[in-house]
Amino acid sequence: MRKLFGVPSTLFVLPGRVTYIIDQEGIVRHIFDSMLDFKAHVTESLNTIKSF
């Protein structure tokens, strides 16, 4: 998936960490990119989904 969505590697060899929220129609509604803030991926995702 990372390659499909074009998420680059960071820190030379580590894969990037990006969360995508895609709605039922297949539209990307939110993108969150953070290599270090793991909890924020969950928080951002839940907040976005609740807003639907």
mmCIF entry with sequence, helices, sheets and N, C-alpha, C, O atoms, coordinates in Angstrom:
data_MODEL
# 
_entry.id   MODEL 
# 
_entity.id                         1 
_entity.type                       polymer 
_entity.pdbx_number_of_molecules   1 
# 
_entity_poly.entity_id                      1 
_entity_poly.type                           'polypeptide(L)' 
_entity_poly.nstd_linkage                   no 
_entity_poly.nstd_monomer                   no 
_entity_poly.pdbx_seq_one_letter_code       MRKLFGVPSTLFVLPGRVTYIIDQEGIVRHIFDSMLDFKAHVTESLNTIKSF 
_entity_poly.pdbx_seq_one_letter_code_can   MRKLFGVPSTLFVLPGRVTYIIDQEGIVRHIFDSMLDFKAHVTESLNTIKSF 
_entity_poly.pdbx_strand_id                 A 
# 
loop_
_entity_poly_seq.entity_id 
_entity_poly_seq.num 
_entity_poly_seq.mon_id 
_entity_poly_seq.hetero 
1 1  MET n 
1 2  ARG n 
1 3  LYS n 
1 4  LEU n 
1 5  PHE n 
1 6  GLY n 
1 7  VAL n 
1 8  PRO n 
1 9  SER n 
1 10 THR n 
1 11 LEU n 
1 12 PHE n 
1 13 VAL n 
1 14 LEU n 
1 15 PRO n 
1 16 GLY n 
1 17 ARG n 
1 18 VAL n 
1 19 THR n 
1 20 TYR n 
1 21 ILE n 
1 22 ILE n 
1 23 ASP n 
1 24 GLN n 
1 25 GLU n 
1 26 GLY n 
1 27 ILE n 
1 28 VAL n 
1 29 ARG n 
1 30 HIS n 
1 31 ILE n 
1 32 PHE n 
1 33 ASP n 
1 34 SER n 
1 35 MET n 
1 36 LEU n 
1 37 ASP n 
1 38 PHE n 
1 39 LYS n 
1 40 ALA n 
1 41 HIS n 
1 42 VAL n 
1 43 THR n 
1 44 GLU n 
1 45 SER n 
1 46 LEU n 
1 47 ASN n 
1 48 THR n 
1 49 ILE n 
1 50 LYS n 
1 51 SER n 
1 52 PHE n 
# 
_struct_asym.id          A 
_struct_asym.entity_id   1 
# 
_struct_conf.conf_type_id            HELX_P 
_struct_conf.id                      HELX_P1 
_struct_conf.pdbx_PDB_helix_id       AA1 
_struct_conf.beg_label_comp_id       PHE 
_struct_conf.beg_label_asym_id       A 
_struct_conf.beg_label_seq_id        38 
_struct_conf.pdbx_beg_PDB_ins_code   ? 
_struct_conf.end_label_comp_id       LYS 
_struct_conf.end_label_asym_id       A 
_struct_conf.end_label_seq_id        50 
_struct_conf.pdbx_end_PDB_ins_code   ? 
_struct_conf.beg_auth_comp_id        PHE 
_struct_conf.beg_auth_asym_id        A 
_struct_conf.beg_auth_seq_id         38 
_struct_conf.end_auth_comp_id        LYS 
_struct_conf.end_auth_asym_id        A 
_struct_conf.end_auth_seq_id         50 
_struct_conf.pdbx_PDB_helix_class    1 
_struct_conf.details                 ? 
_struct_conf.pdbx_PDB_helix_length   13 
# 
_struct_conf_type.id          HELX_P 
_struct_conf_type.criteria    ? 
_struct_conf_type.reference   ? 
# 
loop_
_struct_sheet.id 
_struct_sheet.type 
_struct_sheet.number_strands 
_struct_sheet.details 
AA1 ? 2 ? 
AA2 ? 2 ? 
# 
loop_
_struct_sheet_order.sheet_id 
_struct_sheet_order.range_id_1 
_struct_sheet_order.range_id_2 
_struct_sheet_order.offset 
_struct_sheet_order.sense 
AA1 1 2 ? anti-parallel 
AA2 1 2 ? anti-parallel 
# 
loop_
_struct_sheet_range.sheet_id 
_struct_sheet_range.id 
_struct_sheet_range.beg_label_comp_id 
_struct_sheet_range.beg_label_asym_id 
_struct_sheet_range.beg_label_seq_id 
_struct_sheet_range.pdbx_beg_PDB_ins_code 
_struct_sheet_range.end_label_comp_id 
_struct_sheet_range.end_label_asym_id 
_struct_sheet_range.end_label_seq_id 
_struct_sheet_range.pdbx_end_PDB_ins_code 
_struct_sheet_range.beg_auth_comp_id 
_struct_sheet_range.beg_auth_asym_id 
_struct_sheet_range.beg_auth_seq_id 
_struct_sheet_range.end_auth_comp_id 
_struct_sheet_range.end_auth_asym_id 
_struct_sheet_range.end_auth_seq_id 
AA1 1 SER A 9  ? THR A 10 ? SER A 9  THR A 10 
AA1 2 LEU A 14 ? PRO A 15 ? LEU A 14 PRO A 15 
AA2 1 VAL A 18 ? ILE A 22 ? VAL A 18 ILE A 22 
AA2 2 VAL A 28 ? ASP A 33 ? VAL A 28 ASP A 33 
# 
loop_
_atom_site.group_PDB 
_atom_site.id 
_atom_site.type_symbol 
_atom_site.label_atom_id 
_atom_site.label_alt_id 
_atom_site.label_comp_id 
_atom_site.label_asym_id 
_atom_site.label_entity_id 
_atom_site.label_seq_id 
_atom_site.pdbx_PDB_ins_code 
_atom_site.Cartn_x 
_atom_site.Cartn_y 
_atom_site.Cartn_z 
_atom_site.occupancy 
_atom_site.B_iso_or_equiv 
_atom_site.pdbx_formal_charge 
_atom_site.auth_seq_id 
_atom_site.auth_comp_id 
_atom_site.auth_asym_id 
_atom_site.auth_atom_id 
_atom_site.pdbx_PDB_model_num 
ATOM 1   N N  . MET A 1 1  ? 0.818   -1.184 0.000  1.00 0.00 ? 1  MET A N  1 
ATOM 2   C CA . MET A 1 1  ? 0.000   0.000  0.000  1.00 0.00 ? 1  MET A CA 1 
ATOM 3   C C  . MET A 1 1  ? 0.868   1.256  0.000  1.00 0.00 ? 1  MET A C  1 
ATOM 4   O O  . MET A 1 1  ? 0.544   2.243  -0.661 1.00 0.00 ? 1  MET A O  1 
ATOM 5   N N  . ARG A 1 2  ? 1.948   1.213  0.730  1.00 0.00 ? 2  ARG A N  1 
ATOM 6   C CA . ARG A 1 2  ? 2.817   2.383  0.804  1.00 0.00 ? 2  ARG A CA 1 
ATOM 7   C C  . ARG A 1 2  ? 3.296   2.802  -0.580 1.00 0.00 ? 2  ARG A C  1 
ATOM 8   O O  . ARG A 1 2  ? 3.298   3.988  -0.911 1.00 0.00 ? 2  ARG A O  1 
ATOM 9   N N  . LYS A 1 3  ? 3.696   1.841  -1.372 1.00 0.00 ? 3  LYS A N  1 
ATOM 10  C CA . LYS A 1 3  ? 4.169   2.141  -2.725 1.00 0.00 ? 3  LYS A CA 1 
ATOM 11  C C  . LYS A 1 3  ? 3.023   2.590  -3.619 1.00 0.00 ? 3  LYS A C  1 
ATOM 12  O O  . LYS A 1 3  ? 3.191   3.491  -4.441 1.00 0.00 ? 3  LYS A O  1 
ATOM 13  N N  . LEU A 1 4  ? 1.862   1.970  -3.466 1.00 0.00 ? 4  LEU A N  1 
ATOM 14  C CA . LEU A 1 4  ? 0.689   2.320  -4.269 1.00 0.00 ? 4  LEU A CA 1 
ATOM 15  C C  . LEU A 1 4  ? 0.296   3.783  -4.070 1.00 0.00 ? 4  LEU A C  1 
ATOM 16  O O  . LEU A 1 4  ? -0.068  4.470  -5.025 1.00 0.00 ? 4  LEU A O  1 
ATOM 17  N N  . PHE A 1 5  ? 0.371   4.254  -2.825 1.00 0.00 ? 5  PHE A N  1 
ATOM 18  C CA . PHE A 1 5  ? -0.007  5.631  -2.519 1.00 0.00 ? 5  PHE A CA 1 
ATOM 19  C C  . PHE A 1 5  ? 1.179   6.592  -2.561 1.00 0.00 ? 5  PHE A C  1 
ATOM 20  O O  . PHE A 1 5  ? 1.009   7.786  -2.314 1.00 0.00 ? 5  PHE A O  1 
ATOM 21  N N  . GLY A 1 6  ? 2.357   6.101  -2.866 1.00 0.00 ? 6  GLY A N  1 
ATOM 22  C CA . GLY A 1 6  ? 3.523   6.961  -3.037 1.00 0.00 ? 6  GLY A CA 1 
ATOM 23  C C  . GLY A 1 6  ? 4.106   7.506  -1.743 1.00 0.00 ? 6  GLY A C  1 
ATOM 24  O O  . GLY A 1 6  ? 4.633   8.619  -1.723 1.00 0.00 ? 6  GLY A O  1 
ATOM 25  N N  . VAL A 1 7  ? 4.018   6.736  -0.664 1.00 0.00 ? 7  VAL A N  1 
ATOM 26  C CA . VAL A 1 7  ? 4.597   7.172  0.608  1.00 0.00 ? 7  VAL A CA 1 
ATOM 27  C C  . VAL A 1 7  ? 6.098   6.901  0.561  1.00 0.00 ? 7  VAL A C  1 
ATOM 28  O O  . VAL A 1 7  ? 6.516   5.749  0.441  1.00 0.00 ? 7  VAL A O  1 
ATOM 29  N N  . PRO A 1 8  ? 6.903   7.944  0.654  1.00 0.00 ? 8  PRO A N  1 
ATOM 30  C CA . PRO A 1 8  ? 8.356   7.748  0.555  1.00 0.00 ? 8  PRO A CA 1 
ATOM 31  C C  . PRO A 1 8  ? 8.948   7.166  1.828  1.00 0.00 ? 8  PRO A C  1 
ATOM 32  O O  . PRO A 1 8  ? 8.333   7.205  2.894  1.00 0.00 ? 8  PRO A O  1 
ATOM 33  N N  . SER A 1 9  ? 10.135  6.633  1.696  1.00 0.00 ? 9  SER A N  1 
ATOM 34  C CA . SER A 1 9  ? 10.887  6.189  2.866  1.00 0.00 ? 9  SER A CA 1 
ATOM 35  C C  . SER A 1 9  ? 11.388  7.418  3.604  1.00 0.00 ? 9  SER A C  1 
ATOM 36  O O  . SER A 1 9  ? 11.655  8.457  3.001  1.00 0.00 ? 9  SER A O  1 
ATOM 37  N N  . THR A 1 10 ? 11.510  7.285  4.917  1.00 0.00 ? 10 THR A N  1 
ATOM 38  C CA . THR A 1 10 ? 12.064  8.379  5.708  1.00 0.00 ? 10 THR A CA 1 
ATOM 39  C C  . THR A 1 10 ? 13.292  7.860  6.437  1.00 0.00 ? 10 THR A C  1 
ATOM 40  O O  . THR A 1 10 ? 13.465  6.651  6.593  1.00 0.00 ? 10 THR A O  1 
ATOM 41  N N  . LEU A 1 11 ? 14.110  8.739  6.864  1.00 0.00 ? 11 LEU A N  1 
ATOM 42  C CA . LEU A 1 11 ? 15.348  8.369  7.552  1.00 0.00 ? 11 LEU A CA 1 
ATOM 43  C C  . LEU A 1 11 ? 16.146  7.342  6.751  1.00 0.00 ? 11 LEU A C  1 
ATOM 44  O O  . LEU A 1 11 ? 16.762  6.433  7.307  1.00 0.00 ? 11 LEU A O  1 
ATOM 45  N N  . PHE A 1 12 ? 16.116  7.510  5.459  1.00 0.00 ? 12 PHE A N  1 
ATOM 46  C CA . PHE A 1 12 ? 16.904  6.731  4.503  1.00 0.00 ? 12 PHE A CA 1 
ATOM 47  C C  . PHE A 1 12 ? 16.398  5.310  4.251  1.00 0.00 ? 12 PHE A C  1 
ATOM 48  O O  . PHE A 1 12 ? 16.304  4.905  3.092  1.00 0.00 ? 12 PHE A O  1 
ATOM 49  N N  . VAL A 1 13 ? 16.073  4.546  5.282  1.00 0.00 ? 13 VAL A N  1 
ATOM 50  C CA . VAL A 1 13 ? 15.668  3.158  5.041  1.00 0.00 ? 13 VAL A CA 1 
ATOM 51  C C  . VAL A 1 13 ? 14.313  2.803  5.642  1.00 0.00 ? 13 VAL A C  1 
ATOM 52  O O  . VAL A 1 13 ? 13.695  1.828  5.215  1.00 0.00 ? 13 VAL A O  1 
ATOM 53  N N  . LEU A 1 14 ? 13.843  3.559  6.610  1.00 0.00 ? 14 LEU A N  1 
ATOM 54  C CA . LEU A 1 14 ? 12.570  3.238  7.249  1.00 0.00 ? 14 LEU A CA 1 
ATOM 55  C C  . LEU A 1 14 ? 11.400  3.643  6.361  1.00 0.00 ? 14 LEU A C  1 
ATOM 56  O O  . LEU A 1 14 ? 11.421  4.719  5.764  1.00 0.00 ? 14 LEU A O  1 
ATOM 57  N N  . PRO A 1 15 ? 10.391  2.803  6.269  1.00 0.00 ? 15 PRO A N  1 
ATOM 58  C CA . PRO A 1 15 ? 9.220   3.179  5.477  1.00 0.00 ? 15 PRO A CA 1 
ATOM 59  C C  . PRO A 1 15 ? 8.450   4.294  6.176  1.00 0.00 ? 15 PRO A C  1 
ATOM 60  O O  . PRO A 1 15 ? 8.421   4.364  7.405  1.00 0.00 ? 15 PRO A O  1 
ATOM 61  N N  . GLY A 1 16 ? 7.830   5.162  5.386  1.00 0.00 ? 16 GLY A N  1 
ATOM 62  C CA . GLY A 1 16 ? 7.021   6.222  5.962  1.00 0.00 ? 16 GLY A CA 1 
ATOM 63  C C  . GLY A 1 16 ? 5.803   5.644  6.662  1.00 0.00 ? 16 GLY A C  1 
ATOM 64  O O  . GLY A 1 16 ? 5.390   4.520  6.376  1.00 0.00 ? 16 GLY A O  1 
ATOM 65  N N  . ARG A 1 17 ? 5.232   6.407  7.574  1.00 0.00 ? 17 ARG A N  1 
ATOM 66  C CA . ARG A 1 17 ? 4.036   5.971  8.294  1.00 0.00 ? 17 ARG A CA 1 
ATOM 67  C C  . ARG A 1 17 ? 2.932   6.986  8.001  1.00 0.00 ? 17 ARG A C  1 
ATOM 68  O O  . ARG A 1 17 ? 2.944   8.106  8.513  1.00 0.00 ? 17 ARG A O  1 
ATOM 69  N N  . VAL A 1 18 ? 1.977   6.570  7.166  1.00 0.00 ? 18 VAL A N  1 
ATOM 70  C CA . VAL A 1 18 ? 0.879   7.438  6.763  1.00 0.00 ? 18 VAL A CA 1 
ATOM 71  C C  . VAL A 1 18 ? -0.424  6.670  6.920  1.00 0.00 ? 18 VAL A C  1 
ATOM 72  O O  . VAL A 1 18 ? -0.521  5.501  6.545  1.00 0.00 ? 18 VAL A O  1 
ATOM 73  N N  . THR A 1 19 ? -1.432  7.347  7.484  1.00 0.00 ? 19 THR A N  1 
ATOM 74  C CA . THR A 1 19 ? -2.760  6.757  7.619  1.00 0.00 ? 19 THR A CA 1 
ATOM 75  C C  . THR A 1 19 ? -3.697  7.471  6.654  1.00 0.00 ? 19 THR A C  1 
ATOM 76  O O  . THR A 1 19 ? -3.738  8.701  6.611  1.00 0.00 ? 19 THR A O  1 
ATOM 77  N N  . TYR A 1 20 ? -4.444  6.696  5.885  1.00 0.00 ? 20 TYR A N  1 
ATOM 78  C CA . TYR A 1 20 ? -5.438  7.232  4.962  1.00 0.00 ? 20 TYR A CA 1 
ATOM 79  C C  . TYR A 1 20 ? -6.818  6.830  5.446  1.00 0.00 ? 20 TYR A C  1 
ATOM 80  O O  . TYR A 1 20 ? -7.038  5.677  5.819  1.00 0.00 ? 20 TYR A O  1 
ATOM 81  N N  . ILE A 1 21 ? -7.751  7.777  5.441  1.00 0.00 ? 21 ILE A N  1 
ATOM 82  C CA . ILE A 1 21 ? -9.149  7.472  5.715  1.00 0.00 ? 21 ILE A CA 1 
ATOM 83  C C  . ILE A 1 21 ? -9.867  7.580  4.378  1.00 0.00 ? 21 ILE A C  1 
ATOM 84  O O  . ILE A 1 21 ? -9.903  8.640  3.754  1.00 0.00 ? 21 ILE A O  1 
ATOM 85  N N  . ILE A 1 22 ? -10.437 6.457  3.954  1.00 0.00 ? 22 ILE A N  1 
ATOM 86  C CA . ILE A 1 22 ? -11.112 6.373  2.659  1.00 0.00 ? 22 ILE A CA 1 
ATOM 87  C C  . ILE A 1 22 ? -12.576 6.075  2.922  1.00 0.00 ? 22 ILE A C  1 
ATOM 88  O O  . ILE A 1 22 ? -12.901 5.126  3.637  1.00 0.00 ? 22 ILE A O  1 
ATOM 89  N N  . ASP A 1 23 ? -13.473 6.887  2.343  1.00 0.00 ? 23 ASP A N  1 
ATOM 90  C CA . ASP A 1 23 ? -14.896 6.690  2.609  1.00 0.00 ? 23 ASP A CA 1 
ATOM 91  C C  . ASP A 1 23 ? -15.467 5.540  1.776  1.00 0.00 ? 23 ASP A C  1 
ATOM 92  O O  . ASP A 1 23 ? -14.752 4.900  1.006  1.00 0.00 ? 23 ASP A O  1 
ATOM 93  N N  . GLN A 1 24 ? -16.760 5.295  1.946  1.00 0.00 ? 24 GLN A N  1 
ATOM 94  C CA . GLN A 1 24 ? -17.412 4.170  1.274  1.00 0.00 ? 24 GLN A CA 1 
ATOM 95  C C  . GLN A 1 24 ? -17.443 4.318  -0.243 1.00 0.00 ? 24 GLN A C  1 
ATOM 96  O O  . GLN A 1 24 ? -17.631 3.339  -0.965 1.00 0.00 ? 24 GLN A O  1 
ATOM 97  N N  . GLU A 1 25 ? -17.257 5.542  -0.718 1.00 0.00 ? 25 GLU A N  1 
ATOM 98  C CA . GLU A 1 25 ? -17.240 5.788  -2.160 1.00 0.00 ? 25 GLU A CA 1 
ATOM 99  C C  . GLU A 1 25 ? -15.835 5.698  -2.739 1.00 0.00 ? 25 GLU A C  1 
ATOM 100 O O  . GLU A 1 25 ? -15.641 5.890  -3.939 1.00 0.00 ? 25 GLU A O  1 
ATOM 101 N N  . GLY A 1 26 ? -14.855 5.406  -1.890 1.00 0.00 ? 26 GLY A N  1 
ATOM 102 C CA . GLY A 1 26 ? -13.480 5.275  -2.350 1.00 0.00 ? 26 GLY A CA 1 
ATOM 103 C C  . GLY A 1 26 ? -12.713 6.581  -2.414 1.00 0.00 ? 26 GLY A C  1 
ATOM 104 O O  . GLY A 1 26 ? -11.641 6.641  -3.016 1.00 0.00 ? 26 GLY A O  1 
ATOM 105 N N  . ILE A 1 27 ? -13.248 7.632  -1.798 1.00 0.00 ? 27 ILE A N  1 
ATOM 106 C CA . ILE A 1 27 ? -12.595 8.939  -1.807 1.00 0.00 ? 27 ILE A CA 1 
ATOM 107 C C  . ILE A 1 27 ? -11.735 9.082  -0.551 1.00 0.00 ? 27 ILE A C  1 
ATOM 108 O O  . ILE A 1 27 ? -12.195 8.830  0.563  1.00 0.00 ? 27 ILE A O  1 
ATOM 109 N N  . VAL A 1 28 ? -10.492 9.486  -0.747 1.00 0.00 ? 28 VAL A N  1 
ATOM 110 C CA . VAL A 1 28 ? -9.601  9.722  0.391  1.00 0.00 ? 28 VAL A CA 1 
ATOM 111 C C  . VAL A 1 28 ? -10.069 10.995 1.082  1.00 0.00 ? 28 VAL A C  1 
ATOM 112 O O  . VAL A 1 28 ? -10.046 12.076 0.493  1.00 0.00 ? 28 VAL A O  1 
ATOM 113 N N  . ARG A 1 29 ? -10.494 10.858 2.334  1.00 0.00 ? 29 ARG A N  1 
ATOM 114 C CA . ARG A 1 29 ? -11.044 11.987 3.093  1.00 0.00 ? 29 ARG A CA 1 
ATOM 115 C C  . ARG A 1 29 ? -10.049 12.606 4.059  1.00 0.00 ? 29 ARG A C  1 
ATOM 116 O O  . ARG A 1 29 ? -10.219 13.751 4.478  1.00 0.00 ? 29 ARG A O  1 
ATOM 117 N N  . HIS A 1 30 ? -9.017  11.863 4.413  1.00 0.00 ? 30 HIS A N  1 
ATOM 118 C CA . HIS A 1 30 ? -8.044  12.402 5.366  1.00 0.00 ? 30 HIS A CA 1 
ATOM 119 C C  . HIS A 1 30 ? -6.725  11.652 5.211  1.00 0.00 ? 30 HIS A C  1 
ATOM 120 O O  . HIS A 1 30 ? -6.703  10.439 5.001  1.00 0.00 ? 30 HIS A O  1 
ATOM 121 N N  . ILE A 1 31 ? -5.637  12.390 5.319  1.00 0.00 ? 31 ILE A N  1 
ATOM 122 C CA . ILE A 1 31 ? -4.297  11.804 5.294  1.00 0.00 ? 31 ILE A CA 1 
ATOM 123 C C  . ILE A 1 31 ? -3.554  12.327 6.512  1.00 0.00 ? 31 ILE A C  1 
ATOM 124 O O  . ILE A 1 31 ? -3.500  13.533 6.750  1.00 0.00 ? 31 ILE A O  1 
ATOM 125 N N  . PHE A 1 32 ? -2.990  11.419 7.270  1.00 0.00 ? 32 PHE A N  1 
ATOM 126 C CA . PHE A 1 32 ? -2.193  11.814 8.435  1.00 0.00 ? 32 PHE A CA 1 
ATOM 127 C C  . PHE A 1 32 ? -0.817  11.187 8.307  1.00 0.00 ? 32 PHE A C  1 
ATOM 128 O O  . PHE A 1 32 ? -0.685  9.978  8.113  1.00 0.00 ? 32 PHE A O  1 
ATOM 129 N N  . ASP A 1 33 ? 0.204   12.023 8.418  1.00 0.00 ? 33 ASP A N  1 
ATOM 130 C CA . ASP A 1 33 ? 1.583   11.579 8.219  1.00 0.00 ? 33 ASP A CA 1 
ATOM 131 C C  . ASP A 1 33 ? 2.411   11.938 9.451  1.00 0.00 ? 33 ASP A C  1 
ATOM 132 O O  . ASP A 1 33 ? 2.649   13.113 9.727  1.00 0.00 ? 33 ASP A O  1 
ATOM 133 N N  . SER A 1 34 ? 2.842   10.929 10.178 1.00 0.00 ? 34 SER A N  1 
ATOM 134 C CA . SER A 1 34 ? 3.712   11.154 11.333 1.00 0.00 ? 34 SER A CA 1 
ATOM 135 C C  . SER A 1 34 ? 4.510   9.894  11.593 1.00 0.00 ? 34 SER A C  1 
ATOM 136 O O  . SER A 1 34 ? 3.940   8.822  11.795 1.00 0.00 ? 34 SER A O  1 
ATOM 137 N N  . MET A 1 35 ? 5.796   10.015 11.590 1.00 0.00 ? 35 MET A N  1 
ATOM 138 C CA . MET A 1 35 ? 6.669   8.867  11.805 1.00 0.00 ? 35 MET A CA 1 
ATOM 139 C C  . MET A 1 35 ? 6.748   8.479  13.279 1.00 0.00 ? 35 MET A C  1 
ATOM 140 O O  . MET A 1 35 ? 6.925   7.304  13.602 1.00 0.00 ? 35 MET A O  1 
ATOM 141 N N  . LEU A 1 36 ? 6.617   9.453  14.169 1.00 0.00 ? 36 LEU A N  1 
ATOM 142 C CA . LEU A 1 36 ? 6.864   9.184  15.578 1.00 0.00 ? 36 LEU A CA 1 
ATOM 143 C C  . LEU A 1 36 ? 5.621   9.199  16.470 1.00 0.00 ? 36 LEU A C  1 
ATOM 144 O O  . LEU A 1 36 ? 5.613   8.550  17.516 1.00 0.00 ? 36 LEU A O  1 
ATOM 145 N N  . ASP A 1 37 ? 4.586   9.915  16.084 1.00 0.00 ? 37 ASP A N  1 
ATOM 146 C CA . ASP A 1 37 ? 3.408   10.070 16.946 1.00 0.00 ? 37 ASP A CA 1 
ATOM 147 C C  . ASP A 1 37 ? 2.372   8.999  16.623 1.00 0.00 ? 37 ASP A C  1 
ATOM 148 O O  . ASP A 1 37 ? 1.400   9.258  15.914 1.00 0.00 ? 37 ASP A O  1 
ATOM 149 N N  . PHE A 1 38 ? 2.587   7.798  17.147 1.00 0.00 ? 38 PHE A N  1 
ATOM 150 C CA . PHE A 1 38 ? 1.739   6.650  16.831 1.00 0.00 ? 38 PHE A CA 1 
ATOM 151 C C  . PHE A 1 38 ? 0.307   6.848  17.309 1.00 0.00 ? 38 PHE A C  1 
ATOM 152 O O  . PHE A 1 38 ? -0.638  6.521  16.591 1.00 0.00 ? 38 PHE A O  1 
ATOM 153 N N  . LYS A 1 39 ? 0.142   7.379  18.511 1.00 0.00 ? 39 LYS A N  1 
ATOM 154 C CA . LYS A 1 39 ? -1.199  7.571  19.064 1.00 0.00 ? 39 LYS A CA 1 
ATOM 155 C C  . LYS A 1 39 ? -2.008  8.568  18.246 1.00 0.00 ? 39 LYS A C  1 
ATOM 156 O O  . LYS A 1 39 ? -3.229  8.445  18.140 1.00 0.00 ? 39 LYS A O  1 
ATOM 157 N N  . ALA A 1 40 ? -1.338  9.545  17.675 1.00 0.00 ? 40 ALA A N  1 
ATOM 158 C CA . ALA A 1 40 ? -2.042  10.552 16.883 1.00 0.00 ? 40 ALA A CA 1 
ATOM 159 C C  . ALA A 1 40 ? -2.674  9.945  15.638 1.00 0.00 ? 40 ALA A C  1 
ATOM 160 O O  . ALA A 1 40 ? -3.697  10.443 15.166 1.00 0.00 ? 40 ALA A O  1 
ATOM 161 N N  . HIS A 1 41 ? -2.093  8.889  15.101 1.00 0.00 ? 41 HIS A N  1 
ATOM 162 C CA . HIS A 1 41 ? -2.708  8.219  13.953 1.00 0.00 ? 41 HIS A CA 1 
ATOM 163 C C  . HIS A 1 41 ? -4.100  7.724  14.336 1.00 0.00 ? 41 HIS A C  1 
ATOM 164 O O  . HIS A 1 41 ? -5.048  7.873  13.564 1.00 0.00 ? 41 HIS A O  1 
ATOM 165 N N  . VAL A 1 42 ? -4.223  7.138  15.520 1.00 0.00 ? 42 VAL A N  1 
ATOM 166 C CA . VAL A 1 42 ? -5.513  6.624  15.994 1.00 0.00 ? 42 VAL A CA 1 
ATOM 167 C C  . VAL A 1 42 ? -6.467  7.772  16.283 1.00 0.00 ? 42 VAL A C  1 
ATOM 168 O O  . VAL A 1 42 ? -7.620  7.746  15.851 1.00 0.00 ? 42 VAL A O  1 
ATOM 169 N N  . THR A 1 43 ? -5.996  8.778  17.010 1.00 0.00 ? 43 THR A N  1 
ATOM 170 C CA . THR A 1 43 ? -6.837  9.916  17.375 1.00 0.00 ? 43 THR A CA 1 
ATOM 171 C C  . THR A 1 43 ? -7.356  10.638 16.141 1.00 0.00 ? 43 THR A C  1 
ATOM 172 O O  . THR A 1 43 ? -8.552  10.913 16.037 1.00 0.00 ? 43 THR A O  1 
ATOM 173 N N  . GLU A 1 44 ? -6.474  10.943 15.217 1.00 0.00 ? 44 GLU A N  1 
ATOM 174 C CA . GLU A 1 44 ? -6.869  11.630 13.984 1.00 0.00 ? 44 GLU A CA 1 
ATOM 175 C C  . GLU A 1 44 ? -7.867  10.798 13.184 1.00 0.00 ? 44 GLU A C  1 
ATOM 176 O O  . GLU A 1 44 ? -8.845  11.326 12.655 1.00 0.00 ? 44 GLU A O  1 
ATOM 177 N N  . SER A 1 45 ? -7.613  9.506  13.102 1.00 0.00 ? 45 SER A N  1 
ATOM 178 C CA . SER A 1 45 ? -8.501  8.622  12.344 1.00 0.00 ? 45 SER A CA 1 
ATOM 179 C C  . SER A 1 45 ? -9.890  8.589  12.956 1.00 0.00 ? 45 SER A C  1 
ATOM 180 O O  . SER A 1 45 ? -10.885 8.733  12.246 1.00 0.00 ? 45 SER A O  1 
ATOM 181 N N  . LEU A 1 46 ? -9.966  8.402  14.263 1.00 0.00 ? 46 LEU A N  1 
ATOM 182 C CA . LEU A 1 46 ? -11.267 8.350  14.937 1.00 0.00 ? 46 LEU A CA 1 
ATOM 183 C C  . LEU A 1 46 ? -12.023 9.668  14.811 1.00 0.00 ? 46 LEU A C  1 
ATOM 184 O O  . LEU A 1 46 ? -13.230 9.665  14.572 1.00 0.00 ? 46 LEU A O  1 
ATOM 185 N N  . ASN A 1 47 ? -11.335 10.784 14.968 1.00 0.00 ? 47 ASN A N  1 
ATOM 186 C CA . ASN A 1 47 ? -11.988 12.087 14.822 1.00 0.00 ? 47 ASN A CA 1 
ATOM 187 C C  . ASN A 1 47 ? -12.534 12.285 13.420 1.00 0.00 ? 47 ASN A C  1 
ATOM 188 O O  . ASN A 1 47 ? -13.630 12.818 13.246 1.00 0.00 ? 47 ASN A O  1 
ATOM 189 N N  . THR A 1 48 ? -11.783 11.864 12.428 1.00 0.00 ? 48 THR A N  1 
ATOM 190 C CA . THR A 1 48 ? -12.237 11.998 11.044 1.00 0.00 ? 48 THR A CA 1 
ATOM 191 C C  . THR A 1 48 ? -13.448 11.122 10.781 1.00 0.00 ? 48 THR A C  1 
ATOM 192 O O  . THR A 1 48 ? -14.422 11.572 10.177 1.00 0.00 ? 48 THR A O  1 
ATOM 193 N N  . ILE A 1 49 ? -13.397 9.881  11.229 1.00 0.00 ? 49 ILE A N  1 
ATOM 194 C CA . ILE A 1 49 ? -14.508 8.958  11.002 1.00 0.00 ? 49 ILE A CA 1 
ATOM 195 C C  . ILE A 1 49 ? -15.767 9.446  11.716 1.00 0.00 ? 49 ILE A C  1 
ATOM 196 O O  . ILE A 1 49 ? -16.863 9.343  11.166 1.00 0.00 ? 49 ILE A O  1 
ATOM 197 N N  . LYS A 1 50 ? -15.629 9.969  12.916 1.00 0.00 ? 50 LYS A N  1 
ATOM 198 C CA . LYS A 1 50 ? -16.786 10.491 13.662 1.00 0.00 ? 50 LYS A CA 1 
ATOM 199 C C  . LYS A 1 50 ? -17.431 11.671 12.952 1.00 0.00 ? 50 LYS A C  1 
ATOM 200 O O  . LYS A 1 50 ? -18.622 11.925 13.129 1.00 0.00 ? 50 LYS A O  1 
ATOM 201 N N  . SER A 1 51 ? -16.661 12.392 12.155 1.00 0.00 ? 51 SER A N  1 
ATOM 202 C CA . SER A 1 51 ? -17.200 13.565 11.459 1.00 0.00 ? 51 SER A CA 1 
ATOM 203 C C  . SER A 1 51 ? -18.028 13.204 10.225 1.00 0.00 ? 51 SER A C  1 
ATOM 204 O O  . SER A 1 51 ? -18.679 14.075 9.648  1.00 0.00 ? 51 SER A O  1 
ATOM 205 N N  . PHE A 1 52 ? -18.014 11.948 9.817  1.00 0.00 ? 52 PHE A N  1 
ATOM 206 C CA . PHE A 1 52 ? -18.787 11.528 8.632  1.00 0.00 ? 52 PHE A CA 1 
ATOM 207 C C  . PHE A 1 52 ? -20.259 11.524 8.926  1.00 0.00 ? 52 PHE A C  1 
ATOM 208 O O  . PHE A 1 52 ? -21.062 11.199 8.051  1.00 0.00 ? 52 PHE A O  1 
# 
